[in-house]
């Protein structure tokens, strides 16, 4: 069954099944790696790190913001800009905005920026150059 934000079609169900199959296959191979390391004479000196990119690669999944209606924990450092998006405040609550641009999820992020009302600093990482606008 597809998550509720995806179309519940045969094509999507097949694609999700293939995605889950790839995860299962990766888990099997990772288990084989762990087993081989555990049998190695260097097992006690080996650190294995496993990371993930946090989510399925479909519209409405990762890289998608949702309004969930939950209480914001007190230790969250970010600012709620939903009132600005809803037109309840004339401006955002920050002096600076930070951003990034990625053209392809398989490549490194290509640029970063810091923007104020007066200035824009943009760093293009793939060209190793910076732009400074007034």
HELIX and SHEET records of a PDB file:
HELIX    1   1 UNK A   10  UNK A   38  1                                  29    
HELIX    2   2 UNK A   43  UNK A   45  5                                   3    
HELIX    3   3 UNK A   82  UNK A   85  1                                   4    
SHEET    1   A 4 UNK A  97  UNK A 101  0                                        
SHEET    2   A 4 UNK A 111  UNK A 115 -1                                        
SHEET    3   A 4 UNK A 120  UNK A 124 -1                                        
SHEET    4   A 4 UNK A 129  UNK A 133 -1                                        
END                                                                             
